Amino acid sequence: MSVYSSKEAILKKIRKALSTSTPLPFPQSEGNNSLYQPSQQELELQFAESFTQLQGKFAFCLDYTELAVQLQQLVRDKGWTKIYCTETALKQQLIDHTFNSFAGDSLAGCDASITSCESLVARTGTIVLSTATESGRTVSVYAPVHICIARTSQLVYDVKDALQGIKEKYAGNLPSLVSFASGPSRTADIEKTLVVGVHGPGEVYVFLVDQ
């Protein structure tokens, strides 16, 4: 058989296959059901375990007063002097609860940045962020330390639940960017040695408030 006739035979098979609709062999596997079923653990506990396994730092707070106390203690222990936050409501809430370590109006040169989030994914220990907040795209990425303030009501089990929540929250006006952060930035591409803080913060903290 010549090369030309072999090519024609292959093209005929392709045309025939394209003209005939093939039913999906497993229709229930096309995103209709979650592959992962929720465990019996509370979401708070599951997130804490998953997040800390990824080298994240986790703290649980009963209310915003305790949050301010724990946050102030962290700043003193670390010797930080420049805490950056662009979210007006979050910043004012912390100030109202006596957290007074905000200093500097520039992300460049700050010791740590503080942001809120869209949700927390318990199964993977992931922080879901979007450009819908005043923090925008850069605050959680360019600071050497990222501190995320979240509420227990923002906990979801899986990534699918987080995405569904964003769709419902913003309806037809979705944020231009939704990002998923699972612990500090890290890579093992160089000689299979784990390096932390390569393309983002070297430390990530989540303060979870019971609310």
Salt bridges, closest charged atoms under 4 A:
GLU118 OE1 - LYS169 NZ 3.08
ASP158 OD1 - ARG123 NE 2.95
GLU203 OE2 - LYS57 NZ 2.86
GLU203 OE2 - LYS78 NZ 3.52
